[in-house]
Amino acid sequence: MRKRLIWISVSGGVFITLLALALRALGIYRPVPYLTYPGSYLMQAGVDRILGYVPWGLGDNLISELLVFFALNVAGYAFVIFLLLRIFYPDRSIDLPPITGKR
């Protein structure tokens, strides 16, 4: 059940991020405020700082910046979707682990 929820969360994160990028490319900024200039600038500034620590200059090109930006958006959305799915679809399997760790 948990693997399925993780896959649903990640695919939902990819879908939402791609939808937001498509809406922004079409000039629709209202539903995607994190992709407008201030949100994009703040996140990109944080990503630039992190990419500065990548060895051998791998973080100094546009492709790696865009990939990390995309991955962070997907991870953020996937985390939120996973938490919501865990709340509304809890794991109700019969084989629950013991609370104390002893069998």
Phi and psi restraints in degrees (range 20) as a CNS / XPLOR table:
assign (resid 1 and name C) (resid 2 and name N)
       (resid 2 and name CA) (resid 2 and name C) 1.0 -66.5 20.0 2
assign (resid 2 and name N) (resid 2 and name CA)
       (resid 2 and name C) (resid 3 and name N) 1.0 -39.8 20.0 2
assign (resid 2 and name C) (resid 3 and name N)
       (resid 3 and name CA) (resid 3 and name C) 1.0 -62.3 20.0 2
assign (resid 3 and name N) (resid 3 and name CA)
       (resid 3 and name C) (resid 4 and name N) 1.0 -40.0 20.0 2
assign (resid 3 and name C) (resid 4 and name N)
       (resid 4 and name CA) (resid 4 and name C) 1.0 -64.0 20.0 2
assign (resid 4 and name N) (resid 4 and name CA)
       (resid 4 and name C) (resid 5 and name N) 1.0 -41.7 20.0 2
assign (resid 4 and name C) (resid 5 and name N)
       (resid 5 and name CA) (resid 5 and name C) 1.0 -64.2 20.0 2
assign (resid 5 and name N) (resid 5 and name CA)
       (resid 5 and name C) (resid 6 and name N) 1.0 -38.1 20.0 2
assign (resid 5 and name C) (resid 6 and name N)
       (resid 6 and name CA) (resid 6 and name C) 1.0 -64.8 20.0 2
assign (resid 6 and name N) (resid 6 and name CA)
       (resid 6 and name C) (resid 7 and name N) 1.0 -44.2 20.0 2
assign (resid 6 and name C) (resid 7 and name N)
       (resid 7 and name CA) (resid 7 and name C) 1.0 -64.5 20.0 2
assign (resid 7 and name N) (resid 7 and name CA)
       (resid 7 and name C) (resid 8 and name N) 1.0 -40.3 20.0 2
assign (resid 7 and name C) (resid 8 and name N)
       (resid 8 and name CA) (resid 8 and name C) 1.0 -63.8 20.0 2
assign (resid 8 and name N) (resid 8 and name CA)
       (resid 8 and name C) (resid 9 and name N) 1.0 -41.0 20.0 2
assign (resid 8 and name C) (resid 9 and name N)
       (resid 9 and name CA) (resid 9 and name C) 1.0 -64.3 20.0 2
assign (resid 9 and name N) (resid 9 and name CA)
       (resid 9 and name C) (resid 10 and name N) 1.0 -46.3 20.0 2
assign (resid 9 and name C) (resid 10 and name N)
       (resid 10 and name CA) (resid 10 and name C) 1.0 -66.3 20.0 2
assign (resid 10 and name N) (resid 10 and name CA)
       (resid 10 and name C) (resid 11 and name N) 1.0 -43.6 20.0 2
assign (resid 10 and name C) (resid 11 and name N)
       (resid 11 and name CA) (resid 11 and name C) 1.0 -66.6 20.0 2
assign (resid 11 and name N) (resid 11 and name CA)
       (resid 11 and name C) (resid 12 and name N) 1.0 -34.8 20.0 2
assign (resid 11 and name C) (resid 12 and name N)
       (resid 12 and name CA) (resid 12 and name C) 1.0 -65.4 20.0 2
assign (resid 12 and name N) (resid 12 and name CA)
       (resid 12 and name C) (resid 13 and name N) 1.0 -39.7 20.0 2
assign (resid 12 and name C) (resid 13 and name N)
       (resid 13 and name CA) (resid 13 and name C) 1.0 -63.7 20.0 2
assign (resid 13 and name N) (resid 13 and name CA)
       (resid 13 and name C) (resid 14 and name N) 1.0 -41.4 20.0 2
assign (resid 13 and name C) (resid 14 and name N)
       (resid 14 and name CA) (resid 14 and name C) 1.0 -63.7 20.0 2
assign (resid 14 and name N) (resid 14 and name CA)
       (resid 14 and name C) (resid 15 and name N) 1.0 -44.5 20.0 2
assign (resid 14 and name C) (resid 15 and name N)
       (resid 15 and name CA) (resid 15 and name C) 1.0 -62.1 20.0 2
assign (resid 15 and name N) (resid 15 and name CA)
       (resid 15 and name C) (resid 16 and name N) 1.0 -46.2 20.0 2
assign (resid 15 and name C) (resid 16 and name N)
       (resid 16 and name CA) (resid 16 and name C) 1.0 -64.7 20.0 2
assign (resid 16 and name N) (resid 16 and name CA)
       (resid 16 and name C) (resid 17 and name N) 1.0 -41.2 20.0 2
assign (resid 16 and name C) (resid 17 and name N)
       (resid 17 and name CA) (resid 17 and name C) 1.0 -65.6 20.0 2
assign (resid 17 and name N) (resid 17 and name CA)
       (resid 17 and name C) (resid 18 and name N) 1.0 -44.0 20.0 2
assign (resid 17 and name C) (resid 18 and name N)
       (resid 18 and name CA) (resid 18 and name C) 1.0 -65.7 20.0 2
assign (resid 18 and name N) (resid 18 and name CA)
       (resid 18 and name C) (resid 19 and name N) 1.0 -37.8 20.0 2
assign (resid 18 and name C) (resid 19 and name N)
       (resid 19 and name CA) (resid 19 and name C) 1.0 -63.5 20.0 2
assign (resid 19 and name N) (resid 19 and name CA)
       (resid 19 and name C) (resid 20 and name N) 1.0 -42.6 20.0 2
assign (resid 19 and name C) (resid 20 and name N)
       (resid 20 and name CA) (resid 20 and name C) 1.0 -64.5 20.0 2
assign (resid 20 and name N) (resid 20 and name CA)
       (resid 20 and name C) (resid 21 and name N) 1.0 -41.0 20.0 2
assign (resid 20 and name C) (resid 21 and name N)
       (resid 21 and name CA) (resid 21 and name C) 1.0 -65.0 20.0 2
assign (resid 21 and name N) (resid 21 and name CA)
       (resid 21 and name C) (resid 22 and name N) 1.0 -39.7 20.0 2
assign (resid 21 and name C) (resid 22 and name N)
       (resid 22 and name CA) (resid 22 and name C) 1.0 -65.9 20.0 2
assign (resid 22 and name N) (resid 22 and name CA)
       (resid 22 and name C) (resid 23 and name N) 1.0 -41.9 20.0 2
assign (resid 22 and name C) (resid 23 and name N)
       (resid 23 and name CA) (resid 23 and name C) 1.0 -63.8 20.0 2
assign (resid 23 and name N) (resid 23 and name CA)
       (resid 23 and name C) (resid 24 and name N) 1.0 -39.4 20.0 2
assign (resid 23 and name C) (resid 24 and name N)
       (resid 24 and name CA) (resid 24 and name C) 1.0 -67.3 20.0 2
assign (resid 24 and name N) (resid 24 and name CA)
       (resid 24 and name C) (resid 25 and name N) 1.0 -38.1 20.0 2
assign (resid 24 and name C) (resid 25 and name N)
       (resid 25 and name CA) (resid 25 and name C) 1.0 -65.5 20.0 2
assign (resid 25 and name N) (resid 25 and name CA)
       (resid 25 and name C) (resid 26 and name N) 1.0 -29.7 20.0 2
assign (resid 25 and name C) (resid 26 and name N)
       (resid 26 and name CA) (resid 26 and name C) 1.0 -82.2 20.0 2
assign (resid 26 and name N) (resid 26 and name CA)
       (resid 26 and name C) (resid 27 and name N) 1.0 -7.3 20.0 2
assign (resid 26 and name C) (resid 27 and name N)
       (resid 27 and name CA) (resid 27 and name C) 1.0 92.9 20.0 2
assign (resid 27 and name N) (resid 27 and name CA)
       (resid 27 and name C) (resid 28 and name N) 1.0 13.7 20.0 2
assign (resid 27 and name C) (resid 28 and name N)
       (resid 28 and name CA) (resid 28 and name C) 1.0 -98.0 20.0 2
assign (resid 28 and name N) (resid 28 and name CA)
       (resid 28 and name C) (resid 29 and name N) 1.0 104.5 20.0 2
assign (resid 28 and name C) (resid 29 and name N)
       (resid 29 and name CA) (resid 29 and name C) 1.0 -100.7 20.0 2
assign (resid 29 and name N) (resid 29 and name CA)
       (resid 29 and name C) (resid 30 and name N) 1.0 -17.7 20.0 2
assign (resid 29 and name C) (resid 30 and name N)
       (resid 30 and name CA) (resid 30 and name C) 1.0 -61.5 20.0 2
assign (resid 30 and name N) (resid 30 and name CA)
       (resid 30 and name C) (resid 31 and name N) 1.0 -48.2 20.0 2
assign (resid 30 and name C) (resid 31 and name N)
       (resid 31 and name CA) (resid 31 and name C) 1.0 -76.5 20.0 2
assign (resid 31 and name N) (resid 31 and name CA)
       (resid 31 and name C) (resid 32 and name N) 1.0 -9.1 20.0 2
assign (resid 31 and name C) (resid 32 and name N)
       (resid 32 and name CA) (resid 32 and name C) 1.0 -125.9 20.0 2
assign (resid 32 and name N) (resid 32 and name CA)
       (resid 32 and name C) (resid 33 and name N) 1.0 68.4 20.0 2
assign (resid 32 and name C) (resid 33 and name N)
       (resid 33 and name CA) (resid 33 and name C) 1.0 -66.7 20.0 2
assign (resid 33 and name N) (resid 33 and name CA)
       (resid 33 and name C) (resid 34 and name N) 1.0 -24.7 20.0 2
assign (resid 33 and name C) (resid 34 and name N)
       (resid 34 and name CA) (resid 34 and name C) 1.0 -71.3 20.0 2
assign (resid 34 and name N) (resid 34 and name CA)
       (resid 34 and name C) (resid 35 and name N) 1.0 -18.9 20.0 2
assign (resid 34 and name C) (resid 35 and name N)
       (resid 35 and name CA) (resid 35 and name C) 1.0 -95.4 20.0 2
assign (resid 35 and name N) (resid 35 and name CA)
       (resid 35 and name C) (resid 36 and name N) 1.0 -1.7 20.0 2
assign (resid 35 and name C) (resid 36 and name N)
       (resid 36 and name CA) (resid 36 and name C) 1.0 -73.8 20.0 2
assign (resid 36 and name N) (resid 36 and name CA)
       (resid 36 and name C) (resid 37 and name N) 1.0 177.0 20.0 2
assign (resid 36 and name C) (resid 37 and name N)
       (resid 37 and name CA) (resid 37 and name C) 1.0 -56.8 20.0 2
assign (resid 37 and name N) (resid 37 and name CA)
       (resid 37 and name C) (resid 38 and name N) 1.0 -50.8 20.0 2
assign (resid 37 and name C) (resid 38 and name N)
       (resid 38 and name CA) (resid 38 and name C) 1.0 -63.0 20.0 2
assign (resid 38 and name N) (resid 38 and name CA)
       (resid 38 and name C) (resid 39 and name N) 1.0 -44.9 20.0 2
assign (resid 38 and name C) (resid 39 and name N)
       (resid 39 and name CA) (resid 39 and name C) 1.0 -65.6 20.0 2
assign (resid 39 and name N) (resid 39 and name CA)
       (resid 39 and name C) (resid 40 and name N) 1.0 -41.4 20.0 2
assign (resid 39 and name C) (resid 40 and name N)
       (resid 40 and name CA) (resid 40 and name C) 1.0 -65.6 20.0 2
assign (resid 40 and name N) (resid 40 and name CA)
       (resid 40 and name C) (resid 41 and name N) 1.0 -40.4 20.0 2
assign (resid 40 and name C) (resid 41 and name N)
       (resid 41 and name CA) (resid 41 and name C) 1.0 -64.2 20.0 2
assign (resid 41 and name N) (resid 41 and name CA)
       (resid 41 and name C) (resid 42 and name N) 1.0 -45.2 20.0 2
assign (resid 41 and name C) (resid 42 and name N)
       (resid 42 and name CA) (resid 42 and name C) 1.0 -65.1 20.0 2
assign (resid 42 and name N) (resid 42 and name CA)
       (resid 42 and name C) (resid 43 and name N) 1.0 -42.5 20.0 2
assign (resid 42 and name C) (resid 43 and name N)
       (resid 43 and name CA) (resid 43 and name C) 1.0 -68.9 20.0 2
assign (resid 43 and name N) (resid 43 and name CA)
       (resid 43 and name C) (resid 44 and name N) 1.0 -41.1 20.0 2
assign (resid 43 and name C) (resid 44 and name N)
       (resid 44 and name CA) (resid 44 and name C) 1.0 -65.4 20.0 2
assign (resid 44 and name N) (resid 44 and name CA)
       (resid 44 and name C) (resid 45 and name N) 1.0 -34.6 20.0 2
assign (resid 44 and name C) (resid 45 and name N)
       (resid 45 and name CA) (resid 45 and name C) 1.0 -64.4 20.0 2
assign (resid 45 and name N) (resid 45 and name CA)
       (resid 45 and name C) (resid 46 and name N) 1.0 -40.7 20.0 2
assign (resid 45 and name C) (resid 46 and name N)
       (resid 46 and name CA) (resid 46 and name C) 1.0 -66.0 20.0 2
assign (resid 46 and name N) (resid 46 and name CA)
       (resid 46 and name C) (resid 47 and name N) 1.0 -41.0 20.0 2
assign (resid 46 and name C) (resid 47 and name N)
       (resid 47 and name CA) (resid 47 and name C) 1.0 -64.5 20.0 2
assign (resid 47 and name N) (resid 47 and name CA)
       (resid 47 and name C) (resid 48 and name N) 1.0 -41.5 20.0 2
assign (resid 47 and name C) (resid 48 and name N)
       (resid 48 and name CA) (resid 48 and name C) 1.0 -60.3 20.0 2
assign (resid 48 and name N) (resid 48 and name CA)
       (resid 48 and name C) (resid 49 and name N) 1.0 -38.7 20.0 2
assign (resid 48 and name C) (resid 49 and name N)
       (resid 49 and name CA) (resid 49 and name C) 1.0 -65.7 20.0 2
assign (resid 49 and name N) (resid 49 and name CA)
       (resid 49 and name C) (resid 50 and name N) 1.0 -42.6 20.0 2
assign (resid 49 and name C) (resid 50 and name N)
       (resid 50 and name CA) (resid 50 and name C) 1.0 -67.4 20.0 2
assign (resid 50 and name N) (resid 50 and name CA)
       (resid 50 and name C) (resid 51 and name N) 1.0 -41.0 20.0 2
assign (resid 50 and name C) (resid 51 and name N)
       (resid 51 and name CA) (resid 51 and name C) 1.0 -67.5 20.0 2
assign (resid 51 and name N) (resid 51 and name CA)
       (resid 51 and name C) (resid 52 and name N) 1.0 -19.4 20.0 2
assign (resid 51 and name C) (resid 52 and name N)
       (resid 52 and name CA) (resid 52 and name C) 1.0 -66.1 20.0 2
assign (resid 52 and name N) (resid 52 and name CA)
       (resid 52 and name C) (resid 53 and name N) 1.0 -21.1 20.0 2
assign (resid 52 and name C) (resid 53 and name N)
       (resid 53 and name CA) (resid 53 and name C) 1.0 -91.6 20.0 2
assign (resid 53 and name N) (resid 53 and name CA)
       (resid 53 and name C) (resid 54 and name N) 1.0 -3.4 20.0 2
assign (resid 53 and name C) (resid 54 and name N)
       (resid 54 and name CA) (resid 54 and name C) 1.0 -73.3 20.0 2
assign (resid 54 and name N) (resid 54 and name CA)
       (resid 54 and name C) (resid 55 and name N) 1.0 129.1 20.0 2
assign (resid 54 and name C) (resid 55 and name N)
       (resid 55 and name CA) (resid 55 and name C) 1.0 -71.6 20.0 2
assign (resid 55 and name N) (resid 55 and name CA)
       (resid 55 and name C) (resid 56 and name N) 1.0 162.7 20.0 2
assign (resid 55 and name C) (resid 56 and name N)
       (resid 56 and name CA) (resid 56 and name C) 1.0 62.3 20.0 2
assign (resid 56 and name N) (resid 56 and name CA)
       (resid 56 and name C) (resid 57 and name N) 1.0 20.3 20.0 2
assign (resid 56 and name C) (resid 57 and name N)
       (resid 57 and name CA) (resid 57 and name C) 1.0 69.3 20.0 2
assign (resid 57 and name N) (resid 57 and name CA)
       (resid 57 and name C) (resid 58 and name N) 1.0 19.6 20.0 2
assign (resid 57 and name C) (resid 58 and name N)
       (resid 58 and name CA) (resid 58 and name C) 1.0 -70.6 20.0 2
assign (resid 58 and name N) (resid 58 and name CA)
       (resid 58 and name C) (resid 59 and name N) 1.0 -21.2 20.0 2
assign (resid 58 and name C) (resid 59 and name N)
       (resid 59 and name CA) (resid 59 and name C) 1.0 -93.5 20.0 2
assign (resid 59 and name N) (resid 59 and name CA)
       (resid 59 and name C) (resid 60 and name N) 1.0 9.8 20.0 2
assign (resid 59 and name C) (resid 60 and name N)
       (resid 60 and name CA) (resid 60 and name C) 1.0 -98.4 20.0 2
assign (resid 60 and name N) (resid 60 and name CA)
       (resid 60 and name C) (resid 61 and name N) 1.0 10.7 20.0 2
assign (resid 60 and name C) (resid 61 and name N)
       (resid 61 and name CA) (resid 61 and name C) 1.0 -115.9 20.0 2
assign (resid 61 and name N) (resid 61 and name CA)
       (resid 61 and name C) (resid 62 and name N) 1.0 162.9 20.0 2
assign (resid 61 and name C) (resid 62 and name N)
       (resid 62 and name CA) (resid 62 and name C) 1.0 -67.0 20.0 2
assign (resid 62 and name N) (resid 62 and name CA)
       (resid 62 and name C) (resid 63 and name N) 1.0 -35.8 20.0 2
assign (resid 62 and name C) (resid 63 and name N)
       (resid 63 and name CA) (resid 63 and name C) 1.0 -64.6 20.0 2
assign (resid 63 and name N) (resid 63 and name CA)
       (resid 63 and name C) (resid 64 and name N) 1.0 -44.9 20.0 2
assign (resid 63 and name C) (resid 64 and name N)
       (resid 64 and name CA) (resid 64 and name C) 1.0 -67.4 20.0 2
assign (resid 64 and name N) (resid 64 and name CA)
       (resid 64 and name C) (resid 65 and name N) 1.0 -35.6 20.0 2
assign (resid 64 and name C) (resid 65 and name N)
       (resid 65 and name CA) (resid 65 and name C) 1.0 -62.4 20.0 2
assign (resid 65 and name N) (resid 65 and name CA)
       (resid 65 and name C) (resid 66 and name N) 1.0 -45.6 20.0 2
assign (resid 65 and name C) (resid 66 and name N)
       (resid 66 and name CA) (resid 66 and name C) 1.0 -66.7 20.0 2
assign (resid 66 and name N) (resid 66 and name CA)
       (resid 66 and name C) (resid 67 and name N) 1.0 -39.2 20.0 2
assign (resid 66 and name C) (resid 67 and name N)
       (resid 67 and name CA) (resid 67 and name C) 1.0 -64.8 20.0 2
assign (resid 67 and name N) (resid 67 and name CA)
       (resid 67 and name C) (resid 68 and name N) 1.0 -42.3 20.0 2
assign (resid 67 and name C) (resid 68 and name N)
       (resid 68 and name CA) (resid 68 and name C) 1.0 -67.4 20.0 2
assign (resid 68 and name N) (resid 68 and name CA)
       (resid 68 and name C) (resid 69 and name N) 1.0 -40.7 20.0 2
assign (resid 68 and name C) (resid 69 and name N)
       (resid 69 and name CA) (resid 69 and name C) 1.0 -60.3 20.0 2
assign (resid 69 and name N) (resid 69 and name CA)
       (resid 69 and name C) (resid 70 and name N) 1.0 -46.1 20.0 2
assign (resid 69 and name C) (resid 70 and name N)
       (resid 70 and name CA) (resid 70 and name C) 1.0 -63.3 20.0 2
assign (resid 70 and name N) (resid 70 and name CA)
       (resid 70 and name C) (resid 71 and name N) 1.0 -44.6 20.0 2
assign (resid 70 and name C) (resid 71 and name N)
       (resid 71 and name CA) (resid 71 and name C) 1.0 -64.2 20.0 2
assign (resid 71 and name N) (resid 71 and name CA)
       (resid 71 and name C) (resid 72 and name N) 1.0 -39.3 20.0 2
assign (resid 71 and name C) (resid 72 and name N)
       (resid 72 and name CA) (resid 72 and name C) 1.0 -67.0 20.0 2
assign (resid 72 and name N) (resid 72 and name CA)
       (resid 72 and name C) (resid 73 and name N) 1.0 -39.0 20.0 2
assign (resid 72 and name C) (resid 73 and name N)
       (resid 73 and name CA) (resid 73 and name C) 1.0 -64.0 20.0 2
assign (resid 73 and name N) (resid 73 and name CA)
       (resid 73 and name C) (resid 74 and name N) 1.0 -46.0 20.0 2
assign (resid 73 and name C) (resid 74 and name N)
       (resid 74 and name CA) (resid 74 and name C) 1.0 -63.1 20.0 2
assign (resid 74 and name N) (resid 74 and name CA)
       (resid 74 and name C) (resid 75 and name N) 1.0 -43.5 20.0 2
assign (resid 74 and name C) (resid 75 and name N)
       (resid 75 and name CA) (resid 75 and name C) 1.0 -63.7 20.0 2
assign (resid 75 and name N) (resid 75 and name CA)
       (resid 75 and name C) (resid 76 and name N) 1.0 -40.5 20.0 2
assign (resid 75 and name C) (resid 76 and name N)
       (resid 76 and name CA) (resid 76 and name C) 1.0 -63.6 20.0 2
assign (resid 76 and name N) (resid 76 and name CA)
       (resid 76 and name C) (resid 77 and name N) 1.0 -47.3 20.0 2
assign (resid 76 and name C) (resid 77 and name N)
       (resid 77 and name CA) (resid 77 and name C) 1.0 -65.9 20.0 2
assign (resid 77 and name N) (resid 77 and name CA)
       (resid 77 and name C) (resid 78 and name N) 1.0 -40.5 20.0 2
assign (resid 77 and name C) (resid 78 and name N)
       (resid 78 and name CA) (resid 78 and name C) 1.0 -62.9 20.0 2
assign (resid 78 and name N) (resid 78 and name CA)
       (resid 78 and name C) (resid 79 and name N) 1.0 -37.9 20.0 2
assign (resid 78 and name C) (resid 79 and name N)
       (resid 79 and name CA) (resid 79 and name C) 1.0 -63.4 20.0 2
assign (resid 79 and name N) (resid 79 and name CA)
       (resid 79 and name C) (resid 80 and name N) 1.0 -46.2 20.0 2
assign (resid 79 and name C) (resid 80 and name N)
       (resid 80 and name CA) (resid 80 and name C) 1.0 -65.6 20.0 2
assign (resid 80 and name N) (resid 80 and name CA)
       (resid 80 and name C) (resid 81 and name N) 1.0 -43.2 20.0 2
assign (resid 80 and name C) (resid 81 and name N)
       (resid 81 and name CA) (resid 81 and name C) 1.0 -63.7 20.0 2
assign (resid 81 and name N) (resid 81 and name CA)
       (resid 81 and name C) (resid 82 and name N) 1.0 -40.8 20.0 2
assign (resid 81 and name C) (resid 82 and name N)
       (resid 82 and name CA) (resid 82 and name C) 1.0 -62.3 20.0 2
assign (resid 82 and name N) (resid 82 and name CA)
       (resid 82 and name C) (resid 83 and name N) 1.0 -43.6 20.0 2
assign (resid 82 and name C) (resid 83 and name N)
       (resid 83 and name CA) (resid 83 and name C) 1.0 -63.4 20.0 2
assign (resid 83 and name N) (resid 83 and name CA)
       (resid 83 and name C) (resid 84 and name N) 1.0 -41.3 20.0 2
assign (resid 83 and name C) (resid 84 and name N)
       (resid 84 and name CA) (resid 84 and name C) 1.0 -65.1 20.0 2
assign (resid 84 and name N) (resid 84 and name CA)
       (resid 84 and name C) (resid 85 and name N) 1.0 -40.4 20.0 2
assign (resid 84 and name C) (resid 85 and name N)
       (resid 85 and name CA) (resid 85 and name C) 1.0 -66.2 20.0 2
assign (resid 85 and name N) (resid 85 and name CA)
       (resid 85 and name C) (resid 86 and name N) 1.0 -36.8 20.0 2
assign (resid 85 and name C) (resid 86 and name N)
       (resid 86 and name CA) (resid 86 and name C) 1.0 -66.8 20.0 2
assign (resid 86 and name N) (resid 86 and name CA)
       (resid 86 and name C) (resid 87 and name N) 1.0 -30.6 20.0 2
assign (resid 86 and name C) (resid 87 and name N)
       (resid 87 and name CA) (resid 87 and name C) 1.0 -72.5 20.0 2
assign (resid 87 and name N) (resid 87 and name CA)
       (resid 87 and name C) (resid 88 and name N) 1.0 -47.2 20.0 2
assign (resid 87 and name C) (resid 88 and name N)
       (resid 88 and name CA) (resid 88 and name C) 1.0 -88.6 20.0 2
assign (resid 88 and name N) (resid 88 and name CA)
       (resid 88 and name C) (resid 89 and name N) 1.0 -20.7 20.0 2
assign (resid 88 and name C) (resid 89 and name N)
       (resid 89 and name CA) (resid 89 and name C) 1.0 -128.1 20.0 2
assign (resid 89 and name N) (resid 89 and name CA)
       (resid 89 and name C) (resid 90 and name N) 1.0 73.4 20.0 2
assign (resid 89 and name C) (resid 90 and name N)
       (resid 90 and name CA) (resid 90 and name C) 1.0 -69.6 20.0 2
assign (resid 90 and name N) (resid 90 and name CA)
       (resid 90 and name C) (resid 91 and name N) 1.0 158.9 20.0 2
assign (resid 90 and name C) (resid 91 and name N)
       (resid 91 and name CA) (resid 91 and name C) 1.0 -76.3 20.0 2
assign (resid 91 and name N) (resid 91 and name CA)
       (resid 91 and name C) (resid 92 and name N) 1.0 111.1 20.0 2
assign (resid 91 and name C) (resid 92 and name N)
       (resid 92 and name CA) (resid 92 and name C) 1.0 -112.0 20.0 2
assign (resid 92 and name N) (resid 92 and name CA)
       (resid 92 and name C) (resid 93 and name N) 1.0 37.7 20.0 2
assign (resid 92 and name C) (resid 93 and name N)
       (resid 93 and name CA) (resid 93 and name C) 1.0 -72.3 20.0 2
assign (resid 93 and name N) (resid 93 and name CA)
       (resid 93 and name C) (resid 94 and name N) 1.0 156.2 20.0 2
assign (resid 93 and name C) (resid 94 and name N)
       (resid 94 and name CA) (resid 94 and name C) 1.0 -75.3 20.0 2
assign (resid 94 and name N) (resid 94 and name CA)
       (resid 94 and name C) (resid 95 and name N) 1.0 -31.8 20.0 2
assign (resid 94 and name C) (resid 95 and name N)
       (resid 95 and name CA) (resid 95 and name C) 1.0 -87.9 20.0 2
assign (resid 95 and name N) (resid 95 and name CA)
       (resid 95 and name C) (resid 96 and name N) 1.0 67.8 20.0 2
assign (resid 95 and name C) (resid 96 and name N)
       (resid 96 and name CA) (resid 96 and name C) 1.0 -79.6 20.0 2
assign (resid 96 and name N) (resid 96 and name CA)
       (resid 96 and name C) (resid 97 and name N) 1.0 141.2 20.0 2
assign (resid 96 and name C) (resid 97 and name N)
       (resid 97 and name CA) (resid 97 and name C) 1.0 -70.6 20.0 2
assign (resid 97 and name N) (resid 97 and name CA)
       (resid 97 and name C) (resid 98 and name N) 1.0 150.9 20.0 2
assign (resid 97 and name C) (resid 98 and name N)
       (resid 98 and name CA) (resid 98 and name C) 1.0 -66.9 20.0 2
assign (resid 98 and name N) (resid 98 and name CA)
       (resid 98 and name C) (resid 99 and name N) 1.0 151.0 20.0 2
assign (resid 98 and name C) (resid 99 and name N)
       (resid 99 and name CA) (resid 99 and name C) 1.0 -69.7 20.0 2
assign (resid 99 and name N) (resid 99 and name CA)
       (resid 99 and name C) (resid 100 and name N) 1.0 -38.2 20.0 2
assign (resid 99 and name C) (resid 100 and name N)
       (resid 100 and name CA) (resid 100 and name C) 1.0 -85.3 20.0 2
assign (resid 100 and name N) (resid 100 and name CA)
       (resid 100 and name C) (resid 101 and name N) 1.0 -11.1 20.0 2
assign (resid 100 and name C) (resid 101 and name N)
       (resid 101 and name CA) (resid 101 and name C) 1.0 91.0 20.0 2
assign (resid 101 and name N) (resid 101 and name CA)
       (resid 101 and name C) (resid 102 and name N) 1.0 -4.4 20.0 2
assign (resid 101 and name C) (resid 102 and name N)
       (resid 102 and name CA) (resid 102 and name C) 1.0 -99.2 20.0 2
assign (resid 102 and name N) (resid 102 and name CA)
       (resid 102 and name C) (resid 103 and name N) 1.0 149.9 20.0 2
